[in-house]
Amino acid sequence: MLNVKKAKILLLTHYAHTLEYRAEVFLWALSNSLPIILMGVWIQASQNGDFDFSPQQFARYFFSVFLVRQLTNTWVIWDFEREVLEGRLSLRLLQPIDPVWHHMAQHLAQKITRLPLIAVFCGLFIVLYPDAAWIPTLSDICLGIIAIAIAFMLRFVIQYTFAMLAFWTERASAVQQFWYLFYIFLSGAIAPLEVFPDQVRQIIEWTPFPYMMHFPAMLLMGLPVNFGKSILIMTGWTILFILLNRWLWCKGLKQYSGMGA
């Protein structure tokens, strides 16, 4: 079990380790700049086409997506896959806590180190796009934080579930790369769901994809969304993947043959 004291120690340890690689954190933050590139594309397209979003709304949307990506990105599958293949998972198993808490603490620590960078990016957005700059209301910020937290948990659980396949295959990350193709197109990262046909959008809304990107971004913008329904769908998918994760974990440990296992 993980109590408050252990959680604090884990978080502080990984936070101190992350601070040693501040330049790396900055580069990883810039690697999520795809929404900024697409922002210019859709702003130009909205000036020459008929869309529900104005150029200012497109700018706000893709900047919100950029912020959400900074706070919800995950990489646990590559770390876990390496631990299994190199036998380093054996050291984790000797400790009295589930290895997942190490990965969770590492992710949260890096999110904390990105907060100053996010403040800088917000300042740059105001300078470069003064017409699109806006200040979210307190309620929008609170609801956005809740949605981002659940979105991160959902994305982490899904990727960690795929990571369990490393017990049976050396390329578990290939499954994540295939999943990413659906994620990048259906989450709202490439385009807001409002530009999708209504029938397609109705189907997408029952998948986990739009709630990991589009839903938190819309909340930050202050645009109307069905908050209750969205949270229930996110929670349902999270519980489903947690149950699948724990089942694969129990089965996978019986397959694990790393050094010292």
TITI-541775 format. One record per residue (C-alpha): residue number from 1; x, y, z. Coordinates in pm, whole numbers, plus 50000, padded with zeros to 5 digits. Layout:
% TITI-541775
NODE  num      x      y      z
NODE  NUM      X      Y      Z
...
//
This chain:
% TITI-541775
NODE  num      x      y      z
NODE    1  50000  50000  50000
NODE    2  50107  50355  49934
NODE    3  50052  50597  50221
NODE    4  50091  50974  50220
NODE    5  50449  50964  50350
NODE    6  50565  50720  50082
NODE    7  50384  50915  49811
NODE    8  50552  51238  49923
NODE    9  50897  51078  49923
NODE   10  50842  50926  49578
NODE   11  50722  51254  49431
NODE   12  51006  51459  49581
NODE   13  51264  51205  49467
NODE   14  51146  51204  49108
NODE   15  51102  51581  49113
NODE   16  51465  51627  49221
NODE   17  51575  51385  48950
NODE   18  51372  51573  48687
NODE   19  51528  51905  48787
NODE   20  51866  51765  48690
NODE   21  51742  51745  48330
NODE   22  51562  52079  48293
NODE   23  51687  52124  47936
NODE   24  51542  51786  47844
NODE   25  51206  51884  47994
NODE   26  51211  52201  47784
NODE   27  51281  52004  47467
NODE   28  51005  51755  47544
NODE   29  50767  52048  47600
NODE   30  50855  52186  47257
NODE   31  50805  51842  47101
NODE   32  50433  51878  47174
NODE   33  50409  52187  46953
NODE   34  50198  52022  46679
NODE   35  49882  52214  46790
NODE   36  50072  52543  46750
NODE   37  50156  52449  46391
NODE   38  49797  52345  46319
NODE   39  49674  52668  46476
NODE   40  49812  52870  46185
NODE   41  49669  52624  45932
NODE   42  49315  52640  46071
NODE   43  49324  53016  46125
NODE   44  49404  53057  45758
NODE   45  49141  52801  45659
NODE   46  48872  52975  45867
NODE   47  48937  53299  45682
NODE   48  48864  53130  45349
NODE   49  48595  52881  45455
NODE   50  48272  52844  45649
NODE   51  48334  52696  45995
NODE   52  48158  52716  46330
NODE   53  48479  52854  46481
NODE   54  48610  53203  46414
NODE   55  48986  53259  46361
NODE   56  49013  53376  46724
NODE   57  48836  53063  46847
NODE   58  49064  52840  46643
NODE   59  49364  53014  46800
NODE   60  49220  52968  47149
NODE   61  49128  52607  47082
NODE   62  49466  52492  46958
NODE   63  49649  52680  47231
NODE   64  49423  52509  47486
NODE   65  49501  52175  47320
NODE   66  49870  52259  47346
NODE   67  49832  52322  47721
NODE   68  49631  52004  47771
NODE   69  49895  51798  47591
NODE   70  50164  51941  47819
NODE   71  49974  51816  48123
NODE   72  49846  51481  47995
NODE   73  50131  51336  47791
NODE   74  50251  50992  47902
NODE   75  50546  50769  47820
NODE   76  50505  50486  48072
NODE   77  50489  50213  47807
NODE   78  50846  50278  47689
NODE   79  50983  50286  48045
NODE   80  50799  49971  48149
NODE   81  50891  49787  47830
NODE   82  51258  49864  47891
NODE   83  51234  49750  48253
NODE   84  51088  49416  48148
NODE   85  51330  49353  47862
NODE   86  51636  49449  48068
NODE   87  51522  49268  48381
NODE   88  51515  49587  48589
NODE   89  51156  49518  48689
NODE   90  51295  49259  48931
NODE   91  51433  49538  49152
NODE   92  51093  49707  49155
NODE   93  50924  49385  49258
NODE   94  51149  49358  49563
NODE   95  51008  49685  49697
NODE   96  50694  49686  49912
NODE   97  50497  49906  49670
NODE   98  50351  49846  49326
NODE   99  50591  49962  49050
NODE  100  50312  50171  48899
NODE  101  50358  50431  49174
NODE  102  50715  50498  49058
NODE  103  50589  50571  48709
NODE  104  50304  50783  48836
NODE  105  50537  50989  49056
NODE  106  50778  51038  48765
NODE  107  50498  51167  48543
NODE  108  50359  51402  48808
NODE  109  50706  51537  48886
NODE  110  50766  51628  48525
NODE  111  50424  51793  48504
NODE  112  50523  52015  48797
NODE  113  50851  52115  48630
NODE  114  50656  52216  48318
NODE  115  50437  52468  48501
NODE  116  50688  52757  48464
NODE  117  50721  52674  48093
NODE  118  50343  52679  48057
NODE  119  50337  53027  48211
NODE  120  50597  53139  47955
NODE  121  50396  52988  47669
NODE  122  50084  53171  47791
NODE  123  50276  53498  47787
NODE  124  50400  53434  47432
NODE  125  50047  53354  47318
NODE  126  49919  53686  47453
NODE  127  50199  53872  47276
NODE  128  50166  53690  46942
NODE  129  49785  53662  46933
NODE  130  49650  53960  47129
NODE  131  49312  53944  46950
NODE  132  49261  53583  47059
NODE  133  49389  53621  47415
NODE  134  49132  53551  47682
NODE  135  49114  53495  48058
NODE  136  48913  53187  48162
NODE  137  48668  53232  48445
NODE  138  48739  53069  48781
NODE  139  48472  52805  48718
NODE  140  48620  52725  48375
NODE  141  48965  52688  48528
NODE  142  48839  52459  48806
NODE  143  48637  52241  48568
NODE  144  48929  52239  48325
NODE  145  49169  52121  48596
NODE  146  48930  51841  48693
NODE  147  48896  51732  48330
NODE  148  49272  51747  48270
NODE  149  49340  51538  48583
NODE  150  49093  51269  48476
NODE  151  49218  51286  48117
NODE  152  49574  51229  48235
NODE  153  49463  50937  48450
NODE  154  49270  50785  48160
NODE  155  49558  50822  47917
NODE  156  49807  50687  48173
NODE  157  49592  50383  48254
NODE  158  49536  50303  47887
NODE  159  49905  50323  47805
NODE  160  50006  50131  48117
NODE  161  49760  49859  48018
NODE  162  49924  49832  47678
NODE  163  50259  49818  47859
NODE  164  50152  49491  48024
NODE  165  50188  49327  47683
NODE  166  50566  49358  47732
NODE  167  50540  49037  47935
NODE  168  50456  48852  47613
NODE  169  50617  49057  47336
NODE  170  50931  49268  47295
NODE  171  50743  49538  47101
NODE  172  50454  49636  47326
NODE  173  50515  49996  47221
NODE  174  50403  49901  46868
NODE  175  50049  49864  47003
NODE  176  50072  50214  47148
NODE  177  50190  50353  46814
NODE  178  49890  50193  46640
NODE  179  49656  50332  46907
NODE  180  49816  50675  46864
NODE  181  49693  50693  46504
NODE  182  49333  50687  46629
NODE  183  49417  50916  46920
NODE  184  49573  51191  46711
NODE  185  49277  51206  46469
NODE  186  48983  51144  46703
NODE  187  49094  51333  47014
NODE  188  49065  51677  46861
NODE  189  49438  51727  46826
NODE  190  49424  51762  46448
NODE  191  49091  51945  46429
NODE  192  48807  52036  46667
NODE  193  48527  51782  46667
NODE  194  48294  52063  46560
NODE  195  48429  52031  46202
NODE  196  48343  51658  46192
NODE  197  48012  51537  46042
NODE  198  47743  51503  46309
NODE  199  47703  51126  46265
NODE  200  48076  51067  46297
NODE  201  48097  51292  46600
NODE  202  47814  51107  46776
NODE  203  48009  50782  46744
NODE  204  48340  50936  46851
NODE  205  48182  51079  47167
NODE  206  48137  50726  47306
NODE  207  48507  50647  47266
NODE  208  48774  50766  47514
NODE  209  48958  50976  47255
NODE  210  48782  51317  47264
NODE  211  48793  51331  47644
NODE  212  49171  51323  47652
NODE  213  49207  51642  47447
NODE  214  48896  51809  47304
NODE  215  48684  51806  47621
NODE  216  48939  51977  47854
NODE  217  49025  52230  47581
NODE  218  48661  52326  47536
NODE  219  48625  52376  47912
NODE  220  48927  52607  47923
NODE  221  48774  52810  47641
NODE  222  48447  52839  47829
NODE  223  48244  52681  47548
NODE  224  47935  52471  47634
NODE  225  47990  52097  47686
NODE  226  47798  51821  47860
NODE  227  48023  51803  48166
NODE  228  47833  51532  48357
NODE  229  47803  51294  48064
NODE  230  48166  51346  47967
NODE  231  48295  51276  48319
NODE  232  48086  50959  48340
NODE  233  48222  50832  48008
NODE  234  48579  50911  48115
NODE  235  48529  50738  48449
NODE  236  48376  50433  48283
NODE  237  48667  50391  48042
NODE  238  48918  50446  48325
NODE  239  48760  50176  48542
NODE  240  48745  49937  48246
NODE  241  49114  49977  48168
NODE  242  49212  49954  48536
NODE  243  49037  49618  48564
NODE  244  49201  49498  48243
NODE  245  49537  49628  48363
NODE  246  49522  49442  48693
NODE  247  49421  49119  48519
NODE  248  49709  49147  48271
NODE  249  49948  49234  48555
NODE  250  49861  48916  48745
NODE  251  49888  48704  48432
NODE  252  50204  48878  48318
NODE  253  50397  48825  48640
NODE  254  50364  48451  48583
NODE  255  50529  48499  48242
NODE  256  50803  48729  48364
NODE  257  51149  48572  48358
NODE  258  51378  48870  48404
NODE  259  51703  48849  48594
NODE  260  51632  48784  48959
NODE  261  51260  48714  48905
//
